[in-house]
Amino acid sequence: MASSTTTMTQSSRPPKLPKDFSAQQPETIRLYPLSNYTFGTKETQPEEDPSVLARLKRLEEHYDLHGMRRTCEGILVCHEHNHPHVLMLQIANAFFKLPGDYLHHDDEEIDGFKKRLNERLAPVGTQFTGEGVNEDWDIGDTLAQWWRPNFETFMYPFLPGHVTRPKECKKLYLIQLPKKSTRSPNYPEIRRNLLFLQCIDHFLTYISSLEVLSVPKNMKLLAVPLFELYDNTARYGPQLSAIPHLLSRYNFEFVDENNNVVAMTPGAHANLQTKVLAGGDDGQDTGMTDVEGGKD
């Protein structure tokens, strides 16, 4: 009987294995599970411009003073159910954007970009000098360049031939998250440190520094699966919906919480949906609430 069951669950026609098909392939990217990381919230960061017109006006003023604006954004990738997920911010339950922002005119590219990432996602009371992801940002390949030819909302993944003075260039970089986040809260250690903390404000800062990524309270940090982004310009716009294309050049290794490789591309995926990691209207950490793709 056992033999019969075994026969039923195994294929009598094993797949034919093709020759190697990995020539000229970039480095394989190792992705760690979403559960390896810790997320929290911090003080609200209001948008600098109340409207699109105000933003374009400020862009024009920047161009007059400093020339083309340089904008840097990061594609932070991890996995859930052996499928790549991209971390992105949602503002007002409607507008999506990648972590990052425009550089100050006198900043170097990578150092300036790290400062902007820290402003958006660094835990309260830290400047990414602690353990794990707090040591530094691992800025990887430039995956895309988008150009703004005029003081308008449209950006293009190429520079039109007749444009010699673009107003903005936005670069998207791959950022590989590290193996683990900062350590989980160690409550005996916290109690010992209370002897050295003289006020409640210091204590709250100490607790919040244990969070690896902290999103401003007026934003949500989402983990969006690639299938949700793909060909979904109506919801995410042309830049974000192009991310699956940008990542298709890589092969991925999916690692579990014990650092074991459990799958490689190609692989099977299941139960995939956008996850809210932190933030929300109530200003509290919303943990791992699921949000079905395609709905606000």
Secondary structure, DSSP 8 states (H G I E B T S, - for coil): -HHHHHHHHS-SS---------TT----EEE-BGGG--EEEES----S-SSHHHHHHHHHHHHHHHSSEEEEEEEEEEEETTEEEEEEEEETTTEEE-SEEE--TTS-HHHHHHHHHHHHH--TT-SS-SSGGGG---EEEEEEEEEE-SSSS--BSS--TT-SS-SEEEEEEEEE--S--S----HHHHHHHHTT--SHHHHHHHHHTT-SEEEETTEEEEEEEHHHHTT-HHHHHHHHHTHHHHHTTS-EEEE-TTS-EEEESS----S--EEEEEE-TTSS--TTEEE-TT--
